[in-house]
Amino acid sequence: MKKKKVLFLCTHNSCRSQMAEGFLNHLCKYNYKAFSAGIKKTHVNPYVIEVMGEIGIDISDHRSKTIDEFKDTYFDIVVTVCDHAREVCPFFPGKKVIHKGFKDPSEEGNNDKILNRFRKTRDEIKTWIKYEF
């Protein structure tokens, strides 16, 4: 059986889309191949790498990518994981497009509060991936 290709989109491809890519490739690797991209290229947030590593998913080799890198790639499903990406997402004719917004955990605060917000977002994305895919 051919794996379905899924693209997760977020504004910067630094947090939520990276987590979703990591989870889908880890939990559903026999049926799906996940990719992620952003509207703007930045870097993968170190907190994302840390909290994913806490549960045994190593995404330390991930990098931030823009949607332009995938302009010639066929995707079966496109998922926007933040409201901004949904608003500015390019049109994907004939594709299944899903929106599942997750709150951005990268607010200011002390290290423990930041990590806890990232863990909460991580766990919400994991639960959604397990249910949706």
C-alpha positions in Angstrom: 0.0 0.0 0.0 1.3 3.4 -0.9 1.7 5.9 2.0 -0.4 9.0 1.9 1.6 12.2 2.0 0.6 14.9 4.5 1.9 18.4 4.7 1.5 20.3 8.0 1.6 24.1 7.7 2.2 26.8 10.3 3.4 30.3 10.2 7.1 29.7 10.9 7.5 25.9 10.8 9.2 26.1 14.2 6.8 24.5 16.6 3.3 23.0 16.0 3.9 21.8 12.4 7.2 20.3 13.5 5.5 18.4 16.3 2.8 17.2 14.0 5.3 16.0 11.4 7.2 14.1 14.1 4.2 12.5 15.6 2.6 11.3 12.3 6.0 9.9 11.1 6.4 8.2 14.5 2.9 6.9 15.2 1.6 6.2 11.7 4.7 5.6 9.7 3.3 2.6 7.8 0.4 4.5 6.3 1.6 8.1 6.1 4.7 10.2 5.3 4.5 13.6 6.9 6.3 16.8 6.0 6.0 20.3 7.5 6.5 23.8 6.2 5.8 27.4 7.1 4.8 30.6 5.4 8.1 32.1 6.7 11.3 30.2 7.4 12.9 30.5 10.8 14.3 27.7 12.9 13.0 24.7 14.9 12.3 25.9 18.4 14.7 24.2 20.9 11.8 23.7 23.3 10.1 21.6 20.6 13.2 19.4 20.2 13.4 19.0 24.0 9.7 18.1 24.7 9.5 15.7 21.8 12.7 14.1 23.0 11.2 13.6 26.4 8.7 11.1 24.9 11.3 9.4 22.7 10.7 11.2 19.4 14.0 12.7 18.1 13.4 15.6 15.7 16.8 17.2 16.3 17.5 16.8 12.6 14.4 18.7 11.5 14.8 22.1 9.9 12.4 25.0 9.2 11.2 25.0 5.6 8.9 27.2 3.6 6.0 26.0 1.5 8.0 27.0 -1.6 10.2 24.0 -1.1 7.2 21.7 -1.7 5.6 23.5 -4.7 6.1 20.5 -7.0 5.3 17.9 -4.4 2.0 16.0 -4.5 0.2 15.8 -1.1 -2.9 13.8 -0.3 -3.7 16.0 2.8 -2.7 19.5 3.8 -3.2 20.5 7.4 -3.0 24.0 8.8 -2.1 23.9 12.5 -2.4 27.6 13.3 -5.0 30.2 12.4 -2.5 32.5 10.6 -1.4 29.7 8.2 -5.1 28.9 7.5 -5.7 32.5 6.5 -2.8 32.8 4.2 -2.5 29.2 3.0 -2.2 28.8 -0.7 -5.0 27.0 -2.5 -4.5 23.3 -3.0 -6.9 22.2 -5.7 -8.2 18.7 -5.4 -6.6 18.2 -2.0 -8.1 17.4 1.3 -7.4 20.4 3.5 -7.9 20.2 7.2 -7.6 23.0 9.8 -6.8 22.1 13.4 -5.6 25.2 15.2 -3.3 24.8 18.3 -2.4 27.6 20.6 1.2 28.9 20.1 3.1 27.9 23.3 6.0 30.3 22.7 5.0 33.1 25.0 7.3 34.7 27.5 7.8 33.3 31.0 10.3 31.4 33.1 11.7 28.1 31.8 9.3 25.9 33.7 6.2 27.7 32.5 7.5 27.7 28.9 8.3 24.0 29.0 4.9 23.2 30.5 3.1 25.1 27.7 5.2 23.2 25.0 4.3 19.9 26.7 0.6 20.8 26.7 0.7 21.7 23.0 2.7 18.5 22.3 0.2 16.3 24.1 -2.8 18.0 22.4 -1.2 17.4 19.0 -0.4 13.8 19.9 -4.0 13.1 20.9 -5.3 14.7 17.8 -3.0 12.8 15.5 -3.9 9.5 17.2 -7.6 10.3 16.7 -7.5 11.8 13.2 -5.1 9.5 11.5 
